[in-house]
Amino acid sequence: MEVITAKSAGFCFGVKRAVEKVYEQIDKGGRIYTYGPIIHNETVVSDLEQRGVRVLDTLEELKSLREGSVVIRSHGVSGEVYDLIEKQGLTCVDATCPFVKKIHKIVEEESKAGKQIIIIGNDSHPEVEGIKGWCQNKAIVVESPEEAENLSLPSDQKVCVVSQTTFNYNKFQELVEKISKKGYDINIVNTICNATEERQTEAAEIAEKVDVMIVIGGTHSSNTRKLFEICKARCEETFLIQTLADLKGRLSPSDKQIGITAGASTPNYIIEEVQNYVRINF
């Protein structure tokens, strides 16, 4: 059996940076919180919880704090969260991915200039929620071709389009094309990060030529789900797993080629466990 593991699998720069910041705070001691899960990987979040790191899910929880350090997750948050951390006298440790920070700056400046912000992405995803919080007007979120088709704005409205960093690149292009046909004065900024595009392209290439494709990542991870969709479209036998335990019993000795990729929030040790299991047992 041949095992092909994507070179781009595993932690991206932003995720690695965010996780390292939390562990640095643990070494310093004191009460440590993250605003939302630091990344979308239950294994990592569970390990941090065992080390005393508490996850804050709401502004109300944040308002109840009087001391400690709050780590801003890699997905970023609205300006309101920063203001509240300062008001409560807490220490802010900003682990927002720099690529997400760039989007915050773009939408803040463009919305101040009077442009309607359109975010291509998942409306309920924390990254998108954070981006919306930097817009001076109400942003519009578009995720599907139907939503793009139904978009209706004044003909003289100036528009700025950005994207969730982990959105499917091909779908982004499709939606941008539909919006562009409406004739708005439009500024399109492709804010899908290079690591996402590279990961998706490599996963598609591997899935095209293998019998089985394994995608490793958290069930709540947007970029992992996008990888699964991309691979499933090219390889019918595509499995989405979080850990090695989810894979056992799903492979067959008759499988000749197996591909492995992983989302940006997947630790390397999990990828290695899956890779070694497949090579040793099949």
N, C-alpha and C positions, 0 to 999 in steps of 0.2 A: 504494500500500500504506500502511495505517495501522499505526504502531508504538506500542504502549501499554506504557510502562515503569512498573513499580510504584514509587510514591514511597518505600516502605519498604525497597526493595532495598538490599543492601550492609551494610557494617559496622554492628552495633548498638553501643550505648554501651559495654558490657562488653568487646567484642572490640577496639574502637578504643582503649580505655584500656590493654588488655593489650599490644597491639602497640606503642603509643607508649612504654610503660615499657621494652620491650626496646631500642628505638632510643635511648632516653635513656641506657641503660647502655652501649650501643656508643659513644656520644659521650664517656662518662666514661673508657672504656678498661678494660683488665684482662680477666681470663678470665671469660667469661659463659656460663652454661648455662641451659637451660629444662628444667623437670621435665615431660617429655612435650612434644609439639609445642605451641607457645604457642596456636595455634588450628588448626582443621581446614581448612587451605588449603595445598596443596603449594607453590604459587607463593610465598606469603609465607614459609613455612618455608625454602624453598630460598634465597631472597634473604638471610635471616638467617644461614644456614649459610655463604654466600659471604662474609659480613662477620665470620665467626669465631665465631658462636654455635653451641654444641654442644647437641644434644638428649640428655637423660638419659632412658632408658626404664625403668630398674629401680632399686630401692633399693640393690642391690649396686654399681651404677655411682656412686651418690651417696656410698656409704660409702668409695669409693676416693679421693674428693677431699679435698684439704687446704687449698685456697685458691680464691678466686673468688666470684662472685655467682651465686646460683641464683634464677631468676625462676619463680614459681609460675604455672602457666598459668591461663587464664581459667576453665577447667572446675573448678578447685579441686582440693585433695588432702586426704588424711586428716591428722589431727593427728600421726601417726607421722612423716610427712615433715618437718613443721616441727621436731619434736624432733630429728630426725637432722641437719638443716641446722645447728641450733644446736650440737649435740654435735660436729660436724665443724669448727666455728669458721668457717663460711661466712656470707656476707652473704645474707640473705633479702630478695628483692624480691617482694612479694605482689601479683600481678596478677589474683587471683581476682575474678570478676565479683561485685559487691556483692549481686546477687540470689541468687547461689549461696551466698555467705557467710550470707545470711539463713536459708537452708535448714539450713546447718550448725548454726546457733544453735537453730533450732526442734527439730531431731531430737535434739540433745544434751540440751536441757532436758526434752523430752517423754519421752525414753527414761530419763532419770534419775528421772522421776516414775513409772516403771514401765510406761509404755505401750509396746505393740508398734508399732514403726515399719513402715509399709508405704510403699514408694517405687514410684510408678507411673512406669515408664521402662524403658530398656534396661539390663539387668544388667551388660553388658560395657562400657558407655559410661564414659569417665573421670569425667564429672561424677557419675554414680551411684556409681561406685567410691569417689569422694571422700566423698560423702554418707554411705555406709555406714560409713566410717571415723570418723564423729563420733557414731555410735550406741553407747550403753552396752550394748545387747543386740544380738543378731543381727537385722538388718533383713530384711524380706521384700520382694522386688522382683516386681512384677506388670506384665506388658506386654500380655498378651492376654486376651480374654474367657474363654478356657478356664482360664487361671491364676486369674482372679478367681472363677470358678465353683467351682474346686477348693480354694479357700482354706478352711482349717479351723482354727479357734482355739477355746479354751475360751469358753463363752458369757458368762462374766463378765470376759473380757479387755478391758481398755481399749486403744483403738487410735488411732493418729495417722497420717493419710494425707497424704503430700506428693507432689510431682511433679518429675520432671526439667524444667528450665526450658524446654526446647525440644520438649516432647512435644506431640503433636497434641491440640488442645483438645477437639475432639468425642470423640475416643477416651478422653480423661481423664474426661469426663462419663459416658460409657458404663460405664467400669470402676468409677467411684465409685458409680454406681447399683447395680451388681451386688454390690459389697462392702457397701453400706449395707443391702441387703435381708437380710443375714445377722443383723441385729439386735445387732451389737456396740455397746458404748459408744464412739462414734467421733467423733474430731475431724478434720474435713477441711480442709486448708489448700491452696488452689489456688496453687501456687508457679510456675506457668507465667508467664514474664515477659510484661509488656504488649506489648513489641516483638514477641515471637513470635506472640502472638495476633493482633496487628494485621497482621503480615506474612502470616499464613496466611489471614486473612479477605480481605485485598486480593488475594492471589494467586488465591483461589477466584473472586472476582468477575470478575477479568480473564479467567481461563481459561474462564468460562461463555460469553464473547462473542467469542472469537477463533478463527481457523482453526488457528493454531499457537501453542504456548506454549513458551518457552525458560526453563529454570531453570538458573541459573549457580551453581556451588559445588563444593566439594571432595567427592570420592567417599566420604570418611570422615566427612563432616559430617552429624550427626543432623538438624539443623534443615533442611538442604538436601534430604535424602531425604524428610522429611515434606512439604516444599513440593512435591516431585515427585509424591508419592502424591496429594496434594490436587488438583493440577492435572491429573494423568493421569485422575483419576476424572471430570473435567469436560470435558477436551479430549483426544481420542484421540491427536492429533499433538502430544505433549509430549516435549521433548528435555531431557535432563540433560547439561550440558556443564561442563567446568572452565575452558576457555579458548576463544577464538575459533576456534582450529584444529579443535576438536571439532565445530564447527557447519558448516563448509564442506562443500557438497555435499548438505546435508540439507533445504534450503529450495527452494521452487518459485515461479516468477513468478506462478503462479495463486493463491497465497496472498494474500488480501486484507487480513487483519488478523493481526498478530503481537503476542503479549504477551511481556513480559520481566520476570522477577523474579530475585532472587538471595538466597542464604543469608547469614546474619549474618557469615560469615567471608570474604566475597568483596570484594576491593578495588574501589573505584569505577572505577579505570582499566580494569579488565576489563569491567565493565558498559558503560562508554562505548564501548569497542572493538566490542563486539557490537552495540550500538545503532547506531553509525555505519556499521558494515558492512552491516547490514540496510537502513538508509535509503538508502545510496549505491548498493548493488548490486541492490536490488529495488524 
